[in-house]
Amino acid sequence: MGISMEAQKEAILEKSKKTMSVPEMRRLLGLKKTDSYWLVHRNFFQTYIVNGQMRVDIASFEKWYANQVKHKKVNGEEPGAELMKSSYSFRDAANLLGITKEKLSVITRASRFKEYFEIRVFEDKKWISKKSFQYFLNAQSVYQVTRAPEKEDPVEQGNMETKEYISRQEAEALAGVTSGTITKWIQMGHFSSAGAGKALRIHRNEFLKWLKESQEGV
């Protein structure tokens, strides 16, 4: 048995509630007709054909909007909310380190550092995940934060600061060894630590200095 005409109309109406037309999207972003169709054909968000007309999936559009900064709504929230929660632009990351964007680009490609960075590309613009940026800070002592991020949540600022002590798990990851090896090194007095068990913390700079010297001596 086929779907009744009434059921088809209801399905179309329901999908229409969750979508907007391309002209509506164009007005929302203040775009020209050509630019709006360019966005559609780049497949940044989902589109459907409803009753013979192309419609933009609203949920998919909002997700795209929250993960880009190129386009801004004429009236509405600022773009890139989700993107900026989890990432730094190259310019912002460079400013935090007190270096140029070009210098940071060289650092992210350097063989000794590139494994630390998670680079994402959105609309031809590169972003560094905040998690990988923090890992880079903890893994070396040459480049450190020289200024606090602007308009940053206090909790995020606390996480952004270079940590004086790191956990056993972080030390394992940095050295590429097991927990038992880290414990053995602590017992041998190679670097200082505080606490015990899950609360044990290792002095970051001492650990990195000793690790570098031990690797160079191999």
C-alpha angles and dihedrals in degrees: 000000000000126000113273121244090245092054090049091052091050091050091050092048092049092050090047090058090057096045140053132211121256090248089053090051090047092054091045091058097032092240134155118248093255093050093050093053090045088059091048093051092049087067094227088146137014122275132189137193107238119181090341096310131102113246130188118229105239097209091050091046093051091050090052091046092053091052100050136057103194098085126049130192116247089231118012147058123334117267126247099039095144094037093054092047091063105024147045123218113236089252094053093045091049091050090052090055094043093239137109124272088243091055091050090051089056091048094052090054096045113112093232094053111025094086090065096058128084105199121195126190121211118178092339093309121115123229131183119219111241091228093057091043090056090047089054090051092051094046098058141024103211097082121039138161112281097180137024120253113264119247090006124156112252091239091052090049090055091052091046095058115097106258120239090205130034131198125255089251092054091049090051091053093047094049097035093230138116128271089252091058091051090051091050092051091050091050089051089055098239091144137358126264139179134213128011141253114002090349093058113125129188125214102253102209094044090049094049092045093050092044092052093048093047092049092048090050093055 
